[in-house]
Amino acid sequence: MTLSIGMTLLILLAAVMHAGWNVLVKFGNDAFLNMGLIVGLGGLLGLAATPFVDFPDPASWIWLFGSCMFHLGYYTFLVMAYRHGELSQVYPIARGSAPPLVALSSWLLYAQMLTPLQTAGVVSISIGILTLAADKPVDRAHKWEAIAFGLLTGLTIMGYTICDGQGIRHAGATEREQLGYIVWLFVLDSPLLVIYCFMQRGRAVTEFVRQNWKLGLCGAALSLAAYGIAIMAMKFGDFGHVSALRETSVIFAALMSAYLLKERFRKRRYVSVTLVALGAVLLH
């Protein structure tokens, strides 16, 4: 299935929002608690929305549960990767490896075939994103560990993408049921990371929330909207197509980091941007 121009633009908007909340995670000196705060408040926003949606069809529950488990693995492997490598290396590896993994698995499991041009688009976007991982040298003693955990993170992204793609298609015939799947995913997903934050930091979490709840609320709203759009898009398009467009968020994050966080934007990153832009055109 080919996405319409309107849906393609919506996914790109979702990528910008996804990049936005990831940049918010980088503000301050504690990215771990920033992420926990954003995910936790995302769960509360989802809970507040439950009266306005219908509960998803029971056929989608197994996919909802599977997505939550893969998200738990995503948080775990991402934290492990950040212990051995820098954000500029780990994040592109995780996000850049996801589109080809999603395209391959959706082809093997559900016979979702991409056209040759769309396949070239997935490859172009993935190469563009992965080149960011080589943009900044890291300690050679830990490089293989950062790469390994980054790739494991990419596998979990593949897992929850497939689960959510199937989940939204089994959530029910009405829009309220489909929105219910998205809302309940946020509600059920957030407690896992919040509990982990309290286990690691204890009472410091409460003080952090008091001081940073406004930033967390902005990030939570962006996160919910961005991932909600991506899940709905998988009802109308092939999983690999949607995944590749969504992962352009890495490029938007790099641009935002350069202008908002004053990080250096090296010449190699212009090549990455060009490859991702080419891939997006080929996909459509």
VOLOVEX-863314 format. One record per residue (C-alpha): residue number from 1; x, y, z. Coordinates in pm, whole numbers, always signed. Layout:
N
{pt NUM; {X; Y; Z}}
...
% end
This chain:
284
{pt 1; {+0; +0; +0}}
{pt 2; {+130; +344; -99}}
{pt 3; {+86; +632; +140}}
{pt 4; {-92; +947; +23}}
{pt 5; {+93; +1278; +12}}
{pt 6; {-111; +1396; +310}}
{pt 7; {-20; +1093; +523}}
{pt 8; {+346; +1121; +417}}
{pt 9; {+354; +1482; +534}}
{pt 10; {+187; +1381; +862}}
{pt 11; {+455; +1117; +925}}
{pt 12; {+727; +1373; +855}}
{pt 13; {+555; +1608; +1102}}
{pt 14; {+556; +1321; +1351}}
{pt 15; {+929; +1280; +1287}}
{pt 16; {+983; +1648; +1372}}
{pt 17; {+782; +1606; +1693}}
{pt 18; {+974; +1290; +1780}}
{pt 19; {+1300; +1478; +1733}}
{pt 20; {+1164; +1759; +1948}}
{pt 21; {+1094; +1545; +2251}}
{pt 22; {+1430; +1369; +2214}}
{pt 23; {+1603; +1707; +2217}}
{pt 24; {+1408; +1790; +2534}}
{pt 25; {+1553; +1471; +2686}}
{pt 26; {+1900; +1619; +2628}}
{pt 27; {+1827; +1944; +2810}}
{pt 28; {+1985; +1965; +3155}}
{pt 29; {+2226; +1723; +3316}}
{pt 30; {+2010; +1413; +3362}}
{pt 31; {+1885; +1259; +3038}}
{pt 32; {+1776; +941; +3220}}
{pt 33; {+1531; +1119; +3449}}
{pt 34; {+1421; +1349; +3166}}
{pt 35; {+1319; +1042; +2966}}
{pt 36; {+1146; +888; +3268}}
{pt 37; {+958; +1212; +3330}}
{pt 38; {+843; +1245; +2968}}
{pt 39; {+735; +881; +2943}}
{pt 40; {+564; +895; +3284}}
{pt 41; {+367; +1211; +3203}}
{pt 42; {+282; +1058; +2865}}
{pt 43; {+113; +778; +3056}}
{pt 44; {-86; +1030; +3260}}
{pt 45; {-194; +1213; +2944}}
{pt 46; {-303; +881; +2801}}
{pt 47; {-496; +800; +3118}}
{pt 48; {-673; +1137; +3098}}
{pt 49; {-778; +1054; +2741}}
{pt 50; {-929; +711; +2820}}
{pt 51; {-1285; +843; +2877}}
{pt 52; {-1289; +980; +2522}}
{pt 53; {-1192; +656; +2342}}
{pt 54; {-1325; +301; +2326}}
{pt 55; {-1134; +2; +2454}}
{pt 56; {-960; -174; +2162}}
{pt 57; {-1091; -506; +2034}}
{pt 58; {-961; -811; +2229}}
{pt 59; {-788; -931; +1911}}
{pt 60; {-536; -646; +1953}}
{pt 61; {-451; -716; +2319}}
{pt 62; {-174; -965; +2243}}
{pt 63; {-11; -706; +2017}}
{pt 64; {-54; -438; +2283}}
{pt 65; {+116; -659; +2541}}
{pt 66; {+394; -748; +2297}}
{pt 67; {+458; -381; +2220}}
{pt 68; {+491; -302; +2593}}
{pt 69; {+745; -582; +2635}}
{pt 70; {+949; -463; +2337}}
{pt 71; {+937; -107; +2472}}
{pt 72; {+1078; -235; +2802}}
{pt 73; {+1361; -398; +2606}}
{pt 74; {+1409; -74; +2413}}
{pt 75; {+1459; +128; +2732}}
{pt 76; {+1692; -136; +2878}}
{pt 77; {+1919; -175; +2576}}
{pt 78; {+1926; +199; +2511}}
{pt 79; {+2043; +269; +2866}}
{pt 80; {+2309; -2; +2831}}
{pt 81; {+2422; +143; +2498}}
{pt 82; {+2456; +492; +2647}}
{pt 83; {+2683; +350; +2918}}
{pt 84; {+2937; +251; +2650}}
{pt 85; {+2891; +509; +2375}}
{pt 86; {+2786; +865; +2305}}
{pt 87; {+2436; +973; +2204}}
{pt 88; {+2561; +1080; +1860}}
{pt 89; {+2684; +725; +1798}}
{pt 90; {+2423; +508; +1969}}
{pt 91; {+2100; +681; +1866}}
{pt 92; {+2169; +676; +1490}}
{pt 93; {+2269; +309; +1504}}
{pt 94; {+1948; +219; +1687}}
{pt 95; {+1716; +426; +1468}}
{pt 96; {+1908; +367; +1142}}
{pt 97; {+1908; -12; +1176}}
{pt 98; {+1530; -24; +1238}}
{pt 99; {+1389; +53; +886}}
{pt 100; {+1565; -232; +701}}
{pt 101; {+1485; -470; +989}}
{pt 102; {+1118; -369; +978}}
{pt 103; {+1107; -397; +598}}
{pt 104; {+1268; -744; +607}}
{pt 105; {+1049; -878; +887}}
{pt 106; {+725; -741; +738}}
{pt 107; {+819; -906; +406}}
{pt 108; {+899; -1243; +569}}
{pt 109; {+600; -1242; +807}}
{pt 110; {+327; -1061; +613}}
{pt 111; {+447; -1055; +251}}
{pt 112; {+454; -676; +244}}
{pt 113; {+659; -607; -67}}
{pt 114; {+824; -272; -131}}
{pt 115; {+881; -158; -488}}
{pt 116; {+1244; -133; -607}}
{pt 117; {+1233; +248; -564}}
{pt 118; {+1086; +216; -213}}
{pt 119; {+1353; -39; -124}}
{pt 120; {+1616; +205; -248}}
{pt 121; {+1451; +471; -31}}
{pt 122; {+1473; +252; +281}}
{pt 123; {+1841; +181; +208}}
{pt 124; {+1918; +549; +143}}
{pt 125; {+1751; +663; +465}}
{pt 126; {+1923; +392; +669}}
{pt 127; {+2268; +473; +527}}
{pt 128; {+2210; +843; +585}}
{pt 129; {+2116; +784; +947}}
{pt 130; {+2394; +534; +1013}}
{pt 131; {+2659; +775; +879}}
{pt 132; {+2579; +993; +1179}}
{pt 133; {+2708; +711; +1401}}
{pt 134; {+3054; +749; +1249}}
{pt 135; {+3049; +1126; +1280}}
{pt 136; {+3216; +1138; +1619}}
{pt 137; {+3499; +908; +1738}}
{pt 138; {+3452; +714; +2059}}
{pt 139; {+3672; +513; +2293}}
{pt 140; {+3779; +208; +2093}}
{pt 141; {+3770; -9; +2403}}
{pt 142; {+3394; +36; +2426}}
{pt 143; {+3299; +88; +2062}}
{pt 144; {+3188; -270; +1996}}
{pt 145; {+2965; -268; +2305}}
{pt 146; {+2796; +55; +2201}}
{pt 147; {+2736; -86; +1853}}
{pt 148; {+2607; -418; +1989}}
{pt 149; {+2359; -260; +2230}}
{pt 150; {+2262; -6; +1964}}
{pt 151; {+2175; -287; +1724}}
{pt 152; {+1982; -469; +1997}}
{pt 153; {+1789; -147; +2048}}
{pt 154; {+1715; -147; +1675}}
{pt 155; {+1576; -501; +1707}}
{pt 156; {+1338; -387; +1982}}
{pt 157; {+1225; -95; +1762}}
{pt 158; {+1150; -350; +1491}}
{pt 159; {+957; -557; +1746}}
{pt 160; {+729; -284; +1874}}
{pt 161; {+679; -143; +1523}}
{pt 162; {+552; -479; +1397}}
{pt 163; {+337; -526; +1709}}
{pt 164; {+181; -182; +1680}}
{pt 165; {+127; -217; +1306}}
{pt 166; {-68; -537; +1365}}
{pt 167; {-230; -401; +1681}}
{pt 168; {-383; -98; +1511}}
{pt 169; {-520; -321; +1233}}
{pt 170; {-686; -549; +1489}}
{pt 171; {-800; -273; +1727}}
{pt 172; {-1148; -247; +1575}}
{pt 173; {-1339; -91; +1290}}
{pt 174; {-1409; +243; +1455}}
{pt 175; {-1173; +536; +1500}}
{pt 176; {-1247; +544; +1875}}
{pt 177; {-1125; +184; +1910}}
{pt 178; {-811; +257; +1709}}
{pt 179; {-738; +566; +1917}}
{pt 180; {-805; +349; +2222}}
{pt 181; {-518; +121; +2121}}
{pt 182; {-279; +418; +2106}}
{pt 183; {-400; +564; +2435}}
{pt 184; {-379; +235; +2626}}
{pt 185; {-32; +170; +2486}}
{pt 186; {+92; +487; +2656}}
{pt 187; {-100; +409; +2976}}
{pt 188; {+42; +57; +3008}}
{pt 189; {+392; +137; +2885}}
{pt 190; {+485; +424; +3118}}
{pt 191; {+478; +249; +3462}}
{pt 192; {+765; +19; +3364}}
{pt 193; {+1014; +302; +3312}}
{pt 194; {+882; +508; +3604}}
{pt 195; {+934; +215; +3845}}
{pt 196; {+1285; +169; +3704}}
{pt 197; {+1362; +538; +3767}}
{pt 198; {+1252; +511; +4132}}
{pt 199; {+1459; +195; +4174}}
{pt 200; {+1768; +375; +4044}}
{pt 201; {+1725; +723; +4198}}
{pt 202; {+1478; +690; +4483}}
{pt 203; {+1354; +1018; +4637}}
{pt 204; {+1554; +1227; +4391}}
{pt 205; {+1287; +1147; +4132}}
{pt 206; {+1020; +1341; +4322}}
{pt 207; {+1232; +1656; +4344}}
{pt 208; {+1327; +1625; +3978}}
{pt 209; {+959; +1606; +3878}}
{pt 210; {+876; +1914; +4085}}
{pt 211; {+1145; +2120; +3914}}
{pt 212; {+1103; +1996; +3556}}
{pt 213; {+737; +1900; +3509}}
{pt 214; {+673; +2172; +3248}}
{pt 215; {+951; +2041; +3023}}
{pt 216; {+827; +1688; +3079}}
{pt 217; {+470; +1780; +2989}}
{pt 218; {+579; +1938; +2660}}
{pt 219; {+787; +1631; +2577}}
{pt 220; {+503; +1395; +2669}}
{pt 221; {+257; +1578; +2443}}
{pt 222; {+504; +1566; +2152}}
{pt 223; {+578; +1199; +2214}}
{pt 224; {+213; +1096; +2229}}
{pt 225; {+123; +1289; +1912}}
{pt 226; {+429; +1169; +1719}}
{pt 227; {+390; +801; +1796}}
{pt 228; {+12; +815; +1761}}
{pt 229; {+47; +942; +1404}}
{pt 230; {+305; +674; +1324}}
{pt 231; {+81; +394; +1454}}
{pt 232; {-223; +519; +1262}}
{pt 233; {-11; +548; +946}}
{pt 234; {+72; +177; +964}}
{pt 235; {-295; +104; +905}}
{pt 236; {-267; +267; +563}}
{pt 237; {+89; +186; +454}}
{pt 238; {+351; -88; +465}}
{pt 239; {+540; -109; +794}}
{pt 240; {+884; -65; +633}}
{pt 241; {+768; +245; +445}}
{pt 242; {+628; +411; +757}}
{pt 243; {+929; +312; +969}}
{pt 244; {+1179; +460; +724}}
{pt 245; {+993; +792; +704}}
{pt 246; {+956; +804; +1082}}
{pt 247; {+1327; +752; +1142}}
{pt 248; {+1404; +1076; +959}}
{pt 249; {+1358; +1211; +1312}}
{pt 250; {+1729; +1147; +1364}}
{pt 251; {+1814; +1408; +1102}}
{pt 252; {+1570; +1660; +1248}}
{pt 253; {+1722; +1591; +1590}}
{pt 254; {+2071; +1660; +1451}}
{pt 255; {+1955; +1991; +1306}}
{pt 256; {+1782; +2089; +1630}}
{pt 257; {+2089; +1993; +1830}}
{pt 258; {+2303; +2219; +1614}}
{pt 259; {+2076; +2522; +1649}}
{pt 260; {+1919; +2473; +1993}}
{pt 261; {+2192; +2287; +2183}}
{pt 262; {+2481; +2453; +1993}}
{pt 263; {+2637; +2118; +1901}}
{pt 264; {+2880; +2121; +1612}}
{pt 265; {+2727; +2033; +1273}}
{pt 266; {+3008; +1870; +1076}}
{pt 267; {+3024; +1856; +698}}
{pt 268; {+2957; +1480; +702}}
{pt 269; {+2613; +1549; +846}}
{pt 270; {+2515; +1737; +529}}
{pt 271; {+2574; +1412; +341}}
{pt 272; {+2347; +1234; +588}}
{pt 273; {+2072; +1491; +540}}
{pt 274; {+2099; +1459; +161}}
{pt 275; {+2074; +1078; +172}}
{pt 276; {+1770; +1089; +400}}
{pt 277; {+1596; +1350; +183}}
{pt 278; {+1665; +1137; -126}}
{pt 279; {+1530; +831; +50}}
{pt 280; {+1208; +1010; +148}}
{pt 281; {+1152; +1111; -216}}
{pt 282; {+1216; +756; -340}}
{pt 283; {+977; +612; -82}}
{pt 284; {+694; +832; -198}}
% end
